[in-house]
């Protein structure tokens, strides 16, 4: 009986050994196959992996490209409108020129007219300048012309001197003239008006000469000026 038991145990151990040998062979084959796959993957060129990655990235960029372009285009339009608004709000400052009576000089009498000596008291911009006791316009446009003086000034005329075909023309633009008694001539004038002027036009203020009239040359009350409107 003991002998039969030993035979059975030996048979079982033999079968177990065969099974273990078979499993070891299968595992070895699987290991060799896995090792071969790894070697094959490692031996492939690196550029394929990079190209594959780049292809995925390119595809991703193509997917988002339309949206990004639309956002950039919208941002550009908004920036353009903002620049236009800023340009519109940052206009050049208005040009103006104010002349006041020069207290160091006497009025200049020329035949039947008298001219007040002027000096620049305030100026801004390049559209208006002063030359030889006249206001010179540097740009075409509309201008506000004004003059004031106390009652001792007896009337005045503001005229525009321009050149056409080498000939100087004189055009009256504003006036303040009244009939007054010869014994006590006096005329209080403050006048302003909008006139259209052209480049190189010269504005001059003249007073009709009367020996009895006194002409004020007070710097704080006698002035002649022009303001650019456009």
C-alpha positions as CSV (number, residue, x, y, z in Angstrom):
1,X,0.0,0.0,0.0
2,X,2.8,2.3,0.8
3,X,4.4,1.4,-2.5
4,X,1.2,2.5,-4.4
5,X,1.1,5.8,-2.6
6,X,4.7,6.5,-3.6
7,X,3.9,5.7,-7.2
8,X,0.9,8.0,-7.2
9,X,3.0,10.8,-5.7
10,X,5.8,10.4,-8.2
11,X,3.2,10.4,-11.0
12,X,1.7,13.7,-9.7
13,X,5.2,15.3,-9.4
14,X,6.0,14.3,-12.9
15,X,2.8,15.8,-14.3
16,X,3.4,19.0,-12.3
17,X,6.9,19.2,-13.7
18,X,5.6,18.8,-17.2
19,X,3.1,21.6,-16.6
20,X,5.7,23.9,-15.1
21,X,8.0,23.3,-18.0
22,X,5.2,24.1,-20.5
23,X,4.3,27.3,-18.7
24,X,8.0,28.3,-18.6
25,X,8.2,27.8,-22.3
26,X,5.1,29.9,-23.0
27,X,6.3,32.7,-20.8
28,X,9.7,32.6,-22.4
29,X,8.1,32.9,-25.9
30,X,5.9,35.8,-24.7
31,X,9.0,37.5,-23.2
32,X,11.0,37.1,-26.4
33,X,8.1,38.5,-28.5
34,X,7.7,41.5,-26.2
35,X,11.5,42.1,-26.3
36,X,11.4,42.0,-30.1
37,X,8.6,44.6,-30.2
38,X,10.5,46.9,-27.9
39,X,13.7,46.6,-30.0
40,X,11.6,47.3,-33.1
41,X,10.1,50.4,-31.6
42,X,13.4,51.7,-30.3
43,X,15.0,51.2,-33.7
44,X,12.4,53.3,-35.5
45,X,13.6,56.9,-36.6
46,X,12.9,59.6,-34.1
47,X,11.6,61.9,-36.8
48,X,8.5,59.8,-37.2
49,X,7.6,60.4,-33.7
50,X,8.3,64.1,-34.0
51,X,6.4,64.3,-37.3
52,X,3.5,62.5,-35.8
53,X,3.5,65.0,-32.9
54,X,3.8,67.9,-35.2
55,X,0.9,66.6,-37.3
56,X,-1.3,66.4,-34.2
57,X,-0.2,69.9,-33.3
58,X,-0.9,71.2,-36.8
59,X,-4.3,69.6,-36.7
60,X,-5.0,71.2,-33.3
61,X,-3.9,74.6,-34.7
62,X,-6.1,74.2,-37.8
63,X,-9.0,73.5,-35.5
64,X,-8.5,76.7,-33.5
65,X,-7.2,78.9,-36.4
66,X,-10.6,80.2,-37.6
67,X,-11.6,81.3,-34.1
68,X,-8.2,82.9,-33.4
69,X,-8.3,84.8,-36.7
70,X,-11.8,86.1,-36.0
71,X,-10.8,87.3,-32.6
72,X,-7.7,89.0,-34.0
73,X,-9.7,90.6,-36.8
74,X,-12.3,91.9,-34.3
75,X,-9.6,93.3,-32.0
76,X,-8.0,95.0,-35.0
77,X,-11.3,96.7,-36.0
78,X,-11.8,97.9,-32.4
79,X,-8.3,99.3,-32.3
80,X,-8.8,101.1,-35.6
81,X,-12.1,102.7,-34.3
82,X,-10.4,103.7,-31.1
83,X,-7.5,105.3,-33.0
84,X,-10.0,107.2,-35.2
85,X,-11.8,108.5,-32.1
86,X,-8.5,109.5,-30.5
87,X,-7.5,111.3,-33.7
88,X,-10.8,113.1,-33.9
89,X,-10.5,114.2,-30.2
90,X,-6.9,115.3,-30.6
91,X,-7.4,118.1,-33.1
92,X,-4.9,120.9,-33.4
93,X,-5.5,123.8,-31.0
94,X,-7.4,126.8,-32.3
95,X,-5.2,129.5,-33.7
96,X,-5.7,133.1,-32.5
97,X,-3.9,136.4,-32.4
98,X,-4.6,139.4,-30.3
99,X,-2.9,142.8,-30.8
100,X,-3.0,145.6,-28.3
101,X,-2.1,149.2,-28.7
102,X,1.6,149.9,-28.5
103,X,1.9,152.6,-25.8
104,X,5.5,153.5,-26.9
105,X,4.4,154.8,-30.3
106,X,2.1,157.4,-31.6
107,X,-0.7,156.7,-34.1
108,X,0.5,156.8,-37.7
109,X,-1.2,159.3,-39.9
110,X,-1.3,158.4,-43.6
111,X,-3.1,161.0,-45.7
112,X,-6.8,160.8,-44.8
113,X,-6.5,157.8,-42.4
114,X,-4.9,157.0,-39.1
115,X,-3.4,153.6,-38.1
116,X,-3.0,152.5,-34.5
117,X,0.4,151.0,-33.7
118,X,0.0,147.4,-32.5
119,X,2.0,144.9,-30.6
120,X,1.3,141.2,-30.1
121,X,-0.2,140.4,-26.7
122,X,-1.4,136.8,-27.2
123,X,-0.9,134.2,-29.9
124,X,-1.5,130.5,-30.5
125,X,-1.1,128.3,-33.6
126,X,0.4,128.9,-37.0
127,X,-2.7,130.0,-39.0
128,X,-2.4,133.7,-38.0
129,X,0.7,135.9,-37.8
130,X,1.6,139.6,-37.5
131,X,3.5,141.6,-40.1
132,X,4.1,145.4,-40.3
133,X,1.1,146.3,-38.1
134,X,-1.2,143.9,-40.0
135,X,-2.7,140.5,-39.3
136,X,-1.7,137.9,-41.9
137,X,-3.8,134.8,-42.6
138,X,-1.8,131.7,-43.3
139,X,-4.7,129.3,-44.0
140,X,-8.0,129.5,-45.9
141,X,-11.1,129.4,-43.7
142,X,-13.5,131.4,-41.5
143,X,-12.3,133.7,-38.9
144,X,-13.8,135.8,-36.1
145,X,-12.5,139.4,-36.3
146,X,-13.0,141.7,-33.4
147,X,-12.0,145.2,-32.3
148,X,-12.8,147.3,-29.2
149,X,-11.7,150.7,-28.0
150,X,-13.0,153.4,-25.6
151,X,-15.0,156.4,-26.9
152,X,-12.1,158.5,-27.8
153,X,-11.6,156.5,-31.0
154,X,-13.7,158.0,-33.8
155,X,-14.9,155.1,-35.9
156,X,-12.8,152.6,-37.9
157,X,-12.7,150.3,-40.9
158,X,-11.3,146.8,-41.0
159,X,-10.2,145.9,-44.5
160,X,-8.6,142.8,-46.1
161,X,-5.7,143.3,-48.5
162,X,-5.2,140.5,-51.0
163,X,-3.2,139.9,-54.1
164,X,-4.6,138.7,-57.4
165,X,-2.7,138.6,-60.6
166,X,0.1,140.6,-59.1
167,X,-2.4,143.3,-58.1
168,X,-3.3,144.2,-54.5
169,X,-7.0,144.5,-53.8
170,X,-8.7,146.1,-50.7
171,X,-12.0,144.7,-49.4
172,X,-13.9,146.2,-46.4
173,X,-14.9,143.5,-44.0
174,X,-16.2,145.4,-40.9
175,X,-16.8,149.0,-40.1
176,X,-18.1,151.2,-37.3
177,X,-18.7,154.8,-38.5
178,X,-21.1,157.3,-37.3
179,X,-21.9,161.0,-37.9
180,X,-20.8,163.1,-34.9
181,X,-20.6,166.8,-34.0
182,X,-17.4,168.5,-35.0
183,X,-16.9,170.1,-31.6
184,X,-16.9,166.9,-29.6
185,X,-16.4,163.9,-31.9
186,X,-16.5,160.6,-30.1
187,X,-17.5,157.1,-31.1
188,X,-17.7,154.0,-28.9
189,X,-17.0,150.9,-30.9
190,X,-17.0,147.2,-30.2
191,X,-17.4,145.1,-33.3
192,X,-17.0,141.4,-34.2
193,X,-18.0,139.4,-37.2
194,X,-17.3,136.1,-39.0
195,X,-15.5,136.6,-42.3
196,X,-14.1,134.2,-44.9
197,X,-10.4,134.8,-45.5
198,X,-7.8,133.2,-47.8
199,X,-4.1,132.4,-47.4
200,X,-1.9,135.5,-47.4
201,X,-4.8,137.9,-46.9
202,X,-3.8,140.8,-44.6
203,X,-6.2,142.5,-42.2
204,X,-5.6,146.2,-41.4
205,X,-7.6,148.5,-39.1
206,X,-7.7,152.1,-40.2
207,X,-9.4,155.2,-38.7
208,X,-10.8,157.9,-40.9
209,X,-8.7,160.9,-40.0
210,X,-10.2,164.0,-38.4
211,X,-8.0,166.5,-36.6
212,X,-10.4,167.0,-33.7
213,X,-10.5,163.3,-32.8
214,X,-8.4,161.8,-30.1
215,X,-7.2,158.2,-30.6
216,X,-6.8,155.9,-27.6
217,X,-3.6,153.8,-27.4
218,X,-4.3,152.2,-24.0
219,X,-3.0,148.6,-24.0
220,X,-5.7,147.4,-21.6
221,X,-8.7,148.8,-23.6
222,X,-7.7,149.0,-27.2
223,X,-7.2,145.7,-29.0
224,X,-7.6,144.1,-32.4
225,X,-7.8,140.3,-32.8
226,X,-8.6,137.3,-35.0
227,X,-9.7,133.8,-34.0
228,X,-9.7,130.8,-36.4
229,X,-13.0,129.0,-36.5
230,X,-12.2,125.9,-38.6
